[in-house]
Amino acid sequence: MIVLSKDLLIELFQAAEMRRWNDKLCPIPLTELDKQAHKMTIAYVLGKFAEHEGGFSWVEVIEGGLFEYFERLTLTDIKPQVFERIKANEETFTELKKEVYTRFTPLIADLDGLDERFEAYLFQPQDSINRKILNAAHFYATKWEFDIIKHENWDDYEIDEIQRGLQRRQEALSDVEGLQKLALFPTYRSFVDLCGRLRFQVRWGQLYRVPRTSVLGHMLIVAILSYLFSLTIDACPRRRTNNYFAGLFHDLPEVLTKDVISPVKRAATGVDRFVKEFERDEMQRRIYRPKLIPETWQPEMRMFTEDEFASKVTIDGRVHPTTSDEITASYNHDRYNPVDGEIVRAADDLAAFMEAYLALQNGISNSQLQTAVQEKTVFYREKVIAGISFDKVYQGFY
């Protein structure tokens, strides 16, 4: 059984301390992790409008987003204007891509050919609807950030130039149907904005931590981990896709309710149930009823956000609870629309473990962080889900 390495997990968190627009006055911290997370929620929206087009593939969108995340982890400090000039020089740009490839390929080897697809994405780029969707999502997330900082930097000599550059990129992507829909329908823009607000909610808000992660950044880490775990068990394409987006949206209701930390949920009988009921009511009142997303998407979003840690399959149009072991044995086919809530929960716990672990490694001495690390390690001792030994993952840290 392939085990995700400690080195890969640590690399994924590097983006949490990478500041964007760090030569501009920013009213809030803008990190690369949050940008990539917001980008992928936007890619979901754009992809839903394009999923019936020829050549569209959710797996390619997800893996392309992951590969571009690896690129940003290596190249993010390069100023966009400089980066565009480097891209124009094929030899220099190839050397940069080799640096990205060398850094990450050993960490993803043997993951169902992911390293080979990474190499092809870097060195044999193909024009496709999937890459165009990622480009459009990247543009929209950048513009969303720019709209936040431009007012604070109104007299900055670069602001007009940046605005013109964004306008040119928008014009080049004008044939992407999802961008047209976002331009035409304020409700859809509101959904994208709602996802972006999860940047403002900090995880473990009552504790000092380094790095500090937002709820949105945490959601991307959970999505990536859920996807990588899915690769280790040879999950069918639909199962991989569902696990990724279940991870990406599992905390979406928190934008409506704020984060209720586990100790509070455990403090009194029924608190967790009350919170879940309130989340469902708020999702209905503020997202589904005003149609921030089309009605045809709503059952899928409910699957991702309600009972998000329960494994499910769809048979004859009805969702049935099951287990990840049963999915592997009998339902690992696209026609069953499987989602591994158990794997998403394990990824969520592992992300929380990493947040506490990294804070301790960075010199933050805190009994609550130490307890969190110990509790997760003990809970996953000898724990196997769908054939994945989570015990071995945690052992890698000791």
N, C-alpha and C positions, 0 to 999 in steps of 0.2 A: 504493500500500500504506500502510495506517494504521500509524503508529509510536507506541508508548507513550512518553509524554513523560517527561523527567527530573523535572518538577515532580510528576507523579502518583507516580512511584516514590519520591520523597523523602517525599511525604505519607503513603504507606503505612507508612513506618518511624517516623512520629511517635509512634505508640502504644507503641513500645518504651521510651520514657522517661516515659510517663504512669503514675504510681504509683496503684494502687488502695488503698483503706482507708488513705489517707495521714494520717488523723487517729487511727489506731489503732496499737498496738504489733504489728508483724508480724515473725514469726520468720524469714521469707524475703521478698525483694522480690516483690510481686505487681503485675504490669504489665497495662495494658489489652490489649496485643498478645497476651500469654499467655492472658488471659481469653477473648478473642475466638477464639483458636485452639482452646482447650479446648471452648468453646461449640460450634464447628463439628464437632469429633469426636463430641460428644454428639448433635448434630443428625443426624449420620450414623446413629448407633445408633437414635435415635427414628424417623428416617425409614425405616429398613429394616423396622421393625415396621408402618409405615403406608403403604408404597409401593403397596399394592394397594387402598387406599381411594380412593373417588371424589374427584376434584379434587386428588389429590396430584401434585406436580411437583418433581422434583429441581432443575430449573433455577430454579424460584421459591424453593426453600429456599436454594440457593447465592446467588442474586442478592439475596434478602432479607437474608441474612447479610452480604453486601458492603455493602448500603445501610445497614444498622444499624451496621456498622463505620465508615462515613463519619459517621454521626450521633455515635457515641462519640468520634471524633477531634475533633469540634467541641464537644460538650456534656459530656464526661466529668467535668469538674471540678465540675459541679453536684451538690450533695449529693442523694441519692435522695429524701429527704423534701421538699426544696425542689422537685425536679424533678416529683414527683407533684402538688404544688400548682400548678405552672406548667401541667401538662397539663390540669388542671381548668379553666383559663382559656383558652378556645379561641383568642381573639385573640392573646394573648401567645405561646401555643404555636405558632401559625401563623407568627408572626414569627421564632421560633427556627428552625423548619423552613426558612424562607426563607434564613436564614443558612447552613444546611447545604447547601441546594440551590445557592446562589450560589457557595459555595466549591468544590464538586466537579463541578458540571455541565460547566464548560469543559474539565475534564481527561478526561472520558469521552465527549465528543461524538463522534459518527460511529462508535461501537463497536456496530454492529448494533442501534441503537435503545436502547442501555442507558440513555442520558440520559432518554429518554421514560419508560422503565419506572421509573427512579429518581424522576421527578416524580410518577408515579402512586402509587408506594409511599408517598411522603411525604404527598401531599395528597388522595389518594383511597383511603385504606386500606380493604381488604376483609377481612372475617372469613373465614378459610380454614384448612384443616388445615395448610397450609404455614407460615402465620404462627404458628399455635398451637404447632407443633413448635419454631419458633425461640424463642418465649416460654418454652417448657418447657426448652429447652437453656440459655437465658440464666439461668433460675432455678436449674437444677441446678449450673451452673458457679459461680454466686454462692454457693450453699449450700456447695459444695465448698471454696471459699475461706473462708467463714465458719467452717466446722468446723476450719480450721487456726488461725484467729486468736482464736477465742472463749476458748480456754484461757489465752492470754496476757493477755486483757482481761476476766477473770472479774469484776472489780469495776468495770468501766466502766458508767456510768449508762445507756448506750444499748443494751447487749448484749441485755437482755431484750426491749426494744422491737423490735430488729432481728430477733430470733428469732421473735417473734410475727408480724411482717410476712412473713417467709419462710414461716411455717406457713399464713398466709392465702393466699399465692400458690400454695403447693402444693395446697391444697384447691381453688382455682379451676381448677387444671390436672389435677384428678384423673381426668378422662375421657381423658387422653392415654395410649394403650395402652403406649407405650414407657416412660413413667414408672411405670406399674403393673408392668411387667416388671422394671425396675430395683429396685423395692421388693421384689419377690418372689424374685428370683434373685441371690444374692451373686456368682455368677460373672460376670454381666453388669456388675454394679457394679465388679467387679475390673478389667474391661477399661477402663471409663471412668477408674478411678483410675490404671491403668497409663499411659494416655495423659496424664493430668495430671502424672505424675511427670516427664515430659519438660520441664516447666517448670524443674525443678531442675538440668538439665544445660545448662551455658552453652556457647555456640558459641565457638570460638577460645579455649578455656579457658586456654591458655598465654600469651595476650597480653592486655594492658590495652587495652580499647576503650570508646568512648563513641559511641553507646549499646551496651550489652551486650545481646545477644539470646540467648534460650534456643533449644534444639532445637525445642521446640513452636512458639514464635513464628516461627522460620524456616520451619517446615513450612506455616504459614498463608500467609506471604508467597509461597512457591513455589506454593501452591494458587491464590491469587488471580492471580498472574502467568500461570500455565498457563491459567486460565479466560479472562483478558483476551486472551491471544494466540490462544486458540481462537475468540474472537469476531471477531478480525481476519481470519480465513480462512474465515468462514462455516461453521464446524464444525456438524455435526448435533447435536441435543440430547444424545444418548447420549455422543458424543465429548467434548462440553464437560464433561458430568458426570464421565466417567471421568478426564479430564485434571485436573479439580479435585481429586477424591479421591485420584488417584495422587500429586498434589503434596502433599496434606494428610497422607498416610500413608507417604510414601516413606522417611522416616527412623524409622518406628515401631520397627524391630528394634533401634535404638540404645538404647531403654529397657532392653533385655535384655543388650546387649553394650557399651554406652557408645560414644562417638564415637571412631573410629579415624581420625585426620586423614590427609589425602592424602599428605603427605611420608612418613609411616610406611608407608602402603600401597605407595608406590613404592620404599621402601628395599630391598626384597628380592623376588626373583622368587617369585610364588605367594602373597604375603601377602594380596593383595586377594581371591584365590580362597578362601583359608583362612577369611577373615573372612566371606565370603558363605555358605560352607558352615555355619559356626558359627551365623550368623544364622538360616538355615533350620532348623537343628536346634533352636535355642532357641525359635523361633516355634512349632514343632511341639510341643515339650515343655511350654511354659509358656502358650501361647494356644490352639492348636488341639486338642490332646489333652484338656486339662481343660475344653474347650468354653467359653472365656470369651466367645466369640461362637458363635451357632448354626452347625451344620455347613453349612447351606445358604448361609451368607455366606462360608465359608472360601475357595472358589475365587476369588471376587472380591477378597478381601483378599490372596491370594497374587499375583493379577495386579497389585495395587497395590504390593506390597512385594518381590517376587522379580523379578530382572532389570528393576528399576523404570525403567531408562532405555532399554529396548527397546520399540519400537513394535509393537503387536500387534492382530490382529483375531480374531474367533471365527467359524468357518465349520463348520456341521454339528456344533456342540457342542464343537469342538476349537479351542484357541488356537494361532494361527499367527504366527510373527514376520514382520514386514514393515517398511516404511519409512513415514515420515510423508508423503513425496511420493506413495507408492503409495496410502496411505489417501485423500489428497485426490483422486487421479485415479480410484480405483475402489471405495473402501470407505467413503465418507463418508455412511453410512446407519446408522440405529439398529440394523438387523438384524445388522450385522457387529460390534456392540459394540466399536468401535475405541477405542484409547488410544494417545496419542502420547508414548511414552517419550522420544523425542528432544526434544520441546517441554518436557517436565517437566525433563529434564536442563539444557536451556538456561535455563529459569526458575530452577533450582537454582543454576546458575553465576552468573546475573545477581543473584540474592539475595546470594550470597557476595561478588560484586563490590561491591554496594551496602554491605554490612556493612563492608568494608575502606575503600571510598571515603568513607563518612560518618565513620568514625573519623579518617581523615586530614584531612577537612574540619574536624573538631572539635579539631584540634591535636595529635593523637596521632602523633608522628613515629616510624615504625617501618619498618625495611627489609622485614620480612615482609609487612606490609600493602601497601607500595609494590609489592613483587614480585607479590602477588596481583592487584592492580589492573592491572598491566602485562600479566601472563600472560593474564588473561581478555580484555583488549582485543585482544591479538595473536591469540589463539585464534579469536575471533569476527570477525576481519577478513575481509570478503567472504563471510561465512557466511550461507547462506540455507537455512532449514528449512521445508518445506511452504509455501513462498512468503513466509515471514517473513524480512525482512532484519535479522538481529541486529546486523550491522555498524552500521546506522543508529541502532539503540538506543544502542549504546556511543558512537557519534559525538556523540550529544546531550550527553554529559558533557564534551566538549572544544571 
